[in-house]
Amino acid sequence: MKYSAILGVFLTYSASCLAASSICVSHSDCGGCLQADFTCSWCTDRNYDMRKVRCMTKADLIESGCRPDFILSNVKHEVEYVKNERPMDFTKSNPNAIQIQPQHLKLKLQKQRTQTIKMTYKPAKNYPLDLYYLMDLTVSMRDDKDTLVTMGGSLANALYELTENYRLGFGSFADKPKMPFIFPDEKYVDNPCAPEKEVCEPAYGFRHRLSFTENIERFVEKVNSSDVTGNVDNLEGGLDALMQILVCGDKIGWKERARKIIVLASDGLMHFAGDGLLAGIVMKNDQLCHLSEEGEYLASTKIDYPSVEEIYRTLAKHKVSIIFAVTRDVHSHYDQIHNLLYGMSSVGTLMLDSSNILELVRDGYQEFVKQVEFFDNAPPHIRIDYETNCGGFYKFRKTQRRCDNVEIDKNYEFYINITLLDIPEDGRTKDTVRIEESHITDESLTLDIEIEDDCKCLKLEEGEAGSPLCNYNGEMRCGMCLCDSGWTGRQCECDLSDFNSYRALENNCRMPIVDPATNETTYGPTCSDRGQCICGECFCNAEVDGKYCECQACPLNKGKECSDHGTCDCGVCKCHPSWTGDQCQCPATSVCFAPNSDVECSGKGKCECGRCVCNSGSIGKFCESESTEGSSLCAFYEDCVLCLIHRYEGEECQNVKELCSSKDGHEYHYEFIQRQPDVSEIRCVVNTKHKSDPNITCRHEFVYDNTMDGETFLKILHRNCQPVNTAFISIMVIIATIIVGLFIVLVIKCHNIVQDRREWAKFEEERQNTQYHELNRIYKTPITKFEVPEEYRQSLPEPTFEVLDSPTKSSI
């Protein structure tokens, strides 16, 4: 498949991922999909687009186009209770007490699926107890034996207080009857206590004297009839005795359903594995029973002492606990043994005459009863985890299998999580697991587990060999491409010819990590868990970069990586020469030098990211000026601008390329504009002479601009400069003056006429509004009339004169 096609598959795959559950989409095979999460489903539809994700939730698959009949989903299986009896105490009518509920279950497991069940533990009253009293009967323990005989009845009462259902057994030990553990002189063989001027029986390793019995009188009788013996050193063969008591269950008489405790009473130290070499005994302890019918240990001089580790394993196997009742001077020695037998033993200090033995037995028993711990025999492909709050001792459940301070007749709930880690290599489909308490035999929770294959279609469906959906390089089955040898990938699109194996191809997408101490190479996650590996190449998620997607992508500046002025090296921009900055967005300081200067920012500022930051009072791209009117660069570009103006006006300028180019050969860009430049720009002025009249000076303006790339732009405001016609201007001025004068006179005349009319209208209005109150009796008219006699009227004009009393008003 071509690179672009692979990229297309990846983009389509990524797009479909956005719509699906993120827990499921990363899985490209049926098994991994269904194991990822209970909500994940797998599409086996051959008509489904191979470029799309086949592992999503069922709803997402249907929405994406997978036909419902071709969707495999996880099925939640119910637990079947085979035996589920309630806890019961021990009674005479019911000798089989029950402490664990349930007792037997059946369940189905799928790979990477977890089933949780609840188990209840309730300590039963009067649970059976088998107590074996193992006594060191060397001569120094004679008074301890006598004390045990005298308190036989008290021992029975003490045990009855613990449980009504108890049995006692008895045995004694000394040491291997062989040099150098006994005296070399044959006269001491029959009476090894002769040096102490006492009589005792010959030395022996271990002697089982009484199998378990409920008859306390018989127990006392056996203890009383047992005589002491002697040896040379203060080290005893107690481990030999312990091993025989543990492995000779039939002869000792251990009950299957009972709490088993051994009380070991001694005032001496212990021999360990390897000490038998002192007596020439080289055969390793075989952990087998060597007791005669009379209870004598027959292999004492033939095999070595057992090790503490062997004792611990045997104790755990047979679920037997030990109470070490030892004197104060050897207490530290047994403390060390107790630490090695943690959980299976306790240590108590025994008085010199064993008078406190009852107290030690009671305390040891309570210590074992008050703790509960569960173990299982799960195979490697099944993991079992325990959670409990220990009967409310913890506020929340904790992941642990042990509880202390357990009380009788109280329920303790354990939540057991059972997980199938992998399908067994031998192909078996069933397993049986027992969950047992560490100190109780023949009582457990049995789990019958059926292993179910998630993707049954791999076995039931007939595949399509050489399928075009697999690029003719594999078989299409169960919605997956099962690639031929030499090919791999979702659609068998990756050729393994350049790699030794699929692992080598996959490692090409994983970062190698070399341990400096061992020089060994390991590999990190595929594409650093931040991308997809397609044919040995990582296609990284957004904002991630690097061969293994191990780096953050470099920042974009204006949509361009490293501003197109550098290369990205694991999240860091490596800039090309003449560029700086974390995004290579800043030119080098050379762009802060004016074309006519070799001083940075004209000595009036500092260069920051390719731009001059000017001191107060200075302006311009290079801080070259103090105002917008002129600068040192105006004079620098003046020759070029004059040349360009001359060419614009049709004159010749031979060296324009030389005048209008930078030192590095970049030609200036220019244009002639018709409007005034921006007031914020530095404006330059250049003067030219009119070509027909040298006395006429023409004033032109221009502005300049310099880019970071070294380009120069000039904008020139050109002004047409023509000779002045003074005669025409004079005539036009005279005419304009006359016109303006006439216009002014006309305006004044019109103003006066308008003013007179306004005054007359006002007078008429006031006269019309005058009222004469002739009806008022006290009113005296101001008008006096004179009439010309009739005889004179013909010779005189007719006018009438009226004299007004008020000099302010008259009328004719």
Secondary structure in CASP SS format (residue, H / E / C, confidence):
PFRMAT SS
TARGET T0000
AUTHOR 0000-0000-0000
METHOD secondary structure of the structure
MODEL  1
M C 1.00
K C 1.00
Y H 1.00
S H 1.00
A H 1.00
I H 1.00
L H 1.00
G H 1.00
V H 1.00
F H 1.00
L H 1.00
T H 1.00
Y H 1.00
S H 1.00
A H 1.00
S H 1.00
C H 1.00
L H 1.00
A C 1.00
A C 1.00
S C 1.00
S C 1.00
I C 1.00
C C 1.00
V C 1.00
S C 1.00
H C 1.00
S C 1.00
D C 1.00
C H 1.00
G H 1.00
G H 1.00
C H 1.00
L H 1.00
Q H 1.00
A H 1.00
D C 1.00
F C 1.00
T C 1.00
C E 1.00
S E 1.00
W E 1.00
C E 1.00
T C 1.00
D C 1.00
R C 1.00
N C 1.00
Y C 1.00
D C 1.00
M C 1.00
R C 1.00
K C 1.00
V C 1.00
R C 1.00
C E 1.00
M E 1.00
T E 1.00
K H 1.00
A H 1.00
D H 1.00
L H 1.00
I H 1.00
E H 1.00
S H 1.00
G C 1.00
C C 1.00
R C 1.00
P H 1.00
D H 1.00
F H 1.00
I E 1.00
L E 1.00
S E 1.00
N C 1.00
V C 1.00
K C 1.00
H C 1.00
E C 1.00
V C 1.00
E E 1.00
Y E 1.00
V E 1.00
K E 1.00
N C 1.00
E C 1.00
R C 1.00
P C 1.00
M E 1.00
D C 1.00
F C 1.00
T C 1.00
K C 1.00
S C 1.00
N C 1.00
P C 1.00
N C 1.00
A C 1.00
I E 1.00
Q C 1.00
I E 1.00
Q E 1.00
P C 1.00
Q C 1.00
H E 1.00
L E 1.00
K E 1.00
L E 1.00
K E 1.00
L E 1.00
Q E 1.00
K E 1.00
Q C 1.00
R C 1.00
T E 1.00
Q E 1.00
T E 1.00
I E 1.00
K E 1.00
M E 1.00
T E 1.00
Y E 1.00
K C 1.00
P C 1.00
A C 1.00
K C 1.00
N C 1.00
Y C 1.00
P C 1.00
L E 1.00
D E 1.00
L E 1.00
Y E 1.00
Y E 1.00
L E 1.00
M E 1.00
D E 1.00
L C 1.00
T E 1.00
V H 1.00
S H 1.00
M H 1.00
R H 1.00
D H 1.00
D H 1.00
K H 1.00
D H 1.00
T H 1.00
L H 1.00
V H 1.00
T H 1.00
M C 1.00
G H 1.00
G H 1.00
S H 1.00
L H 1.00
A H 1.00
N H 1.00
A H 1.00
L H 1.00
Y H 1.00
E H 1.00
L H 1.00
T C 1.00
E C 1.00
N C 1.00
Y E 1.00
R E 1.00
L E 1.00
G E 1.00
F E 1.00
G E 1.00
S E 1.00
F E 1.00
A C 1.00
D C 1.00
K C 1.00
P C 1.00
K C 1.00
M C 1.00
P C 1.00
F C 1.00
I C 1.00
F C 1.00
P C 1.00
D C 1.00
E H 1.00
K H 1.00
Y H 1.00
V C 1.00
D C 1.00
N C 1.00
P C 1.00
C C 1.00
A H 1.00
P H 1.00
E H 1.00
K C 1.00
E C 1.00
V C 1.00
C C 1.00
E C 1.00
P C 1.00
A C 1.00
Y C 1.00
G C 1.00
F E 1.00
R E 1.00
H E 1.00
R E 1.00
L E 1.00
S E 1.00
F E 1.00
T E 1.00
E C 1.00
N C 1.00
I H 1.00
E H 1.00
R H 1.00
F H 1.00
V H 1.00
E H 1.00
K H 1.00
V H 1.00
N H 1.00
S H 1.00
S C 1.00
D C 1.00
V C 1.00
T E 1.00
G C 1.00
N C 1.00
V C 1.00
D C 1.00
N C 1.00
L E 1.00
E E 1.00
G C 1.00
G H 1.00
L H 1.00
D H 1.00
A H 1.00
L H 1.00
M H 1.00
Q H 1.00
I H 1.00
L H 1.00
V H 1.00
C C 1.00
G H 1.00
D H 1.00
K H 1.00
I H 1.00
G C 1.00
W C 1.00
K C 1.00
E C 1.00
R C 1.00
A C 1.00
R E 1.00
K E 1.00
I E 1.00
I E 1.00
V E 1.00
L E 1.00
A E 1.00
S E 1.00
D C 1.00
G C 1.00
L E 1.00
M E 1.00
H C 1.00
F C 1.00
A C 1.00
G C 1.00
D H 1.00
G H 1.00
L H 1.00
L H 1.00
A H 1.00
G C 1.00
I C 1.00
V C 1.00
M E 1.00
K C 1.00
N C 1.00
D C 1.00
Q C 1.00
L C 1.00
C C 1.00
H C 1.00
L E 1.00
S C 1.00
E C 1.00
E C 1.00
G C 1.00
E E 1.00
Y E 1.00
L C 1.00
A C 1.00
S C 1.00
T C 1.00
K C 1.00
I E 1.00
D C 1.00
Y C 1.00
P C 1.00
S C 1.00
V H 1.00
E H 1.00
E H 1.00
I H 1.00
Y H 1.00
R H 1.00
T H 1.00
L H 1.00
A H 1.00
K H 1.00
H H 1.00
K C 1.00
V E 1.00
S E 1.00
I E 1.00
I E 1.00
F E 1.00
A E 1.00
V E 1.00
T C 1.00
R H 1.00
D H 1.00
V H 1.00
H H 1.00
S H 1.00
H H 1.00
Y H 1.00
D H 1.00
Q H 1.00
I H 1.00
H H 1.00
N H 1.00
L H 1.00
L C 1.00
Y C 1.00
G C 1.00
M C 1.00
S E 1.00
S E 1.00
V E 1.00
G E 1.00
T E 1.00
L C 1.00
M C 1.00
L C 1.00
D C 1.00
S C 1.00
S C 1.00
N C 1.00
I H 1.00
L H 1.00
E H 1.00
L H 1.00
V H 1.00
R H 1.00
D H 1.00
G H 1.00
Y H 1.00
Q H 1.00
E H 1.00
F H 1.00
V H 1.00
K C 1.00
Q C 1.00
V E 1.00
E E 1.00
F E 1.00
F E 1.00
D E 1.00
N C 1.00
A C 1.00
P C 1.00
P C 1.00
H C 1.00
I E 1.00
R E 1.00
I E 1.00
D E 1.00
Y E 1.00
E E 1.00
T E 1.00
N C 1.00
C C 1.00
G C 1.00
G C 1.00
F C 1.00
Y C 1.00
K C 1.00
F C 1.00
R C 1.00
K E 1.00
T E 1.00
Q C 1.00
R C 1.00
R E 1.00
C E 1.00
D C 1.00
N C 1.00
V C 1.00
E C 1.00
I C 1.00
D C 1.00
K C 1.00
N C 1.00
Y E 1.00
E E 1.00
F E 1.00
Y E 1.00
I E 1.00
N E 1.00
I E 1.00
T E 1.00
L E 1.00
L C 1.00
D C 1.00
I C 1.00
P C 1.00
E C 1.00
D C 1.00
G C 1.00
R C 1.00
T C 1.00
K E 1.00
D E 1.00
T E 1.00
V E 1.00
R E 1.00
I E 1.00
E E 1.00
E E 1.00
S C 1.00
H C 1.00
I C 1.00
T C 1.00
D C 1.00
E C 1.00
S E 1.00
L E 1.00
T E 1.00
L E 1.00
D E 1.00
I E 1.00
E E 1.00
I E 1.00
E E 1.00
D C 1.00
D C 1.00
C C 1.00
K C 1.00
C H 1.00
L H 1.00
K H 1.00
L H 1.00
E C 1.00
E C 1.00
G C 1.00
E E 1.00
A C 1.00
G C 1.00
S C 1.00
P H 1.00
L H 1.00
C H 1.00
N C 1.00
Y C 1.00
N C 1.00
G E 1.00
E E 1.00
M E 1.00
R E 1.00
C C 1.00
G C 1.00
M E 1.00
C E 1.00
L E 1.00
C E 1.00
D C 1.00
S C 1.00
G C 1.00
W E 1.00
T E 1.00
G C 1.00
R C 1.00
Q C 1.00
C C 1.00
E C 1.00
C E 1.00
D E 1.00
L H 1.00
S H 1.00
D H 1.00
F C 1.00
N C 1.00
S C 1.00
Y H 1.00
R H 1.00
A H 1.00
L H 1.00
E H 1.00
N H 1.00
N C 1.00
C C 1.00
R E 1.00
M E 1.00
P E 1.00
I E 1.00
V E 1.00
D C 1.00
P C 1.00
A C 1.00
T C 1.00
N C 1.00
E C 1.00
T E 1.00
T E 1.00
Y E 1.00
G E 1.00
P E 1.00
T E 1.00
C H 1.00
S H 1.00
D H 1.00
R C 1.00
G E 1.00
Q E 1.00
C E 1.00
I E 1.00
C C 1.00
G C 1.00
E E 1.00
C E 1.00
F E 1.00
C E 1.00
N C 1.00
A C 1.00
E C 1.00
V E 1.00
D E 1.00
G C 1.00
K C 1.00
Y C 1.00
C C 1.00
E C 1.00
C E 1.00
Q E 1.00
A C 1.00
C C 1.00
P C 1.00
L E 1.00
N E 1.00
K C 1.00
G C 1.00
K E 1.00
E E 1.00
C H 1.00
S H 1.00
D H 1.00
H C 1.00
G E 1.00
T E 1.00
C E 1.00
D E 1.00
C C 1.00
G C 1.00
V E 1.00
C E 1.00
K E 1.00
C E 1.00
H C 1.00
P C 1.00
S C 1.00
W E 1.00
T E 1.00
G C 1.00
D C 1.00
Q C 1.00
C C 1.00
Q C 1.00
C E 1.00
P E 1.00
A C 1.00
T H 1.00
S H 1.00
V H 1.00
C H 1.00
F E 1.00
A C 1.00
P C 1.00
N C 1.00
S C 1.00
D C 1.00
V C 1.00
E E 1.00
C H 1.00
S H 1.00
G H 1.00
K C 1.00
G E 1.00
K E 1.00
C E 1.00
E E 1.00
C C 1.00
G C 1.00
R E 1.00
C E 1.00
V E 1.00
C E 1.00
N C 1.00
S C 1.00
G C 1.00
S C 1.00
I E 1.00
G C 1.00
K C 1.00
F C 1.00
C C 1.00
E C 1.00
S E 1.00
E C 1.00
S C 1.00
T C 1.00
E E 1.00
G C 1.00
S C 1.00
S H 1.00
L H 1.00
C H 1.00
A H 1.00
F H 1.00
Y H 1.00
E H 1.00
D H 1.00
C H 1.00
V H 1.00
L H 1.00
C H 1.00
L H 1.00
I H 1.00
H H 1.00
R H 1.00
Y H 1.00
E C 1.00
G C 1.00
E C 1.00
E C 1.00
C C 1.00
Q C 1.00
N C 1.00
V H 1.00
K H 1.00
E H 1.00
L H 1.00
C C 1.00
S E 1.00
S C 1.00
K C 1.00
D C 1.00
G C 1.00
H C 1.00
E E 1.00
Y C 1.00
H E 1.00
Y E 1.00
E E 1.00
F E 1.00
I E 1.00
Q C 1.00
R C 1.00
Q C 1.00
P C 1.00
D C 1.00
V C 1.00
S C 1.00
E C 1.00
I C 1.00
R E 1.00
C E 1.00
V E 1.00
V E 1.00
N E 1.00
T E 1.00
K E 1.00
H C 1.00
K C 1.00
S C 1.00
D C 1.00
P C 1.00
N C 1.00
I C 1.00
T E 1.00
C E 1.00
R E 1.00
H E 1.00
E E 1.00
F E 1.00
V E 1.00
Y E 1.00
D E 1.00
N E 1.00
T C 1.00
M C 1.00
D C 1.00
G C 1.00
E C 1.00
T E 1.00
F E 1.00
L E 1.00
K E 1.00
I E 1.00
L E 1.00
H C 1.00
R C 1.00
N C 1.00
C C 1.00
Q C 1.00
P C 1.00
V C 1.00
N C 1.00
T H 1.00
A H 1.00
F H 1.00
I H 1.00
S H 1.00
I H 1.00
M H 1.00
V H 1.00
I H 1.00
I H 1.00
A H 1.00
T H 1.00
I H 1.00
I H 1.00
V H 1.00
G H 1.00
L H 1.00
F H 1.00
I H 1.00
V H 1.00
L H 1.00
V H 1.00
I H 1.00
K H 1.00
C H 1.00
H H 1.00
N H 1.00
I H 1.00
V H 1.00
Q H 1.00
D H 1.00
R H 1.00
R H 1.00
E H 1.00
W H 1.00
A H 1.00
K H 1.00
F H 1.00
E H 1.00
E H 1.00
E H 1.00
R H 1.00
Q H 1.00
N C 1.00
T C 1.00
Q C 1.00
Y C 1.00
H C 1.00
E C 1.00
L C 1.00
N C 1.00
R C 1.00
I C 1.00
Y C 1.00
K C 1.00
T C 1.00
P C 1.00
I E 1.00
T E 1.00
K E 1.00
F C 1.00
E C 1.00
V C 1.00
P C 1.00
E H 1.00
E H 1.00
Y H 1.00
R H 1.00
Q C 1.00
S C 1.00
L C 1.00
P C 1.00
E C 1.00
P C 1.00
T C 1.00
F C 1.00
E E 1.00
V E 1.00
L E 1.00
D C 1.00
S C 1.00
P C 1.00
T C 1.00
K C 1.00
S C 1.00
S C 1.00
I C 1.00
END
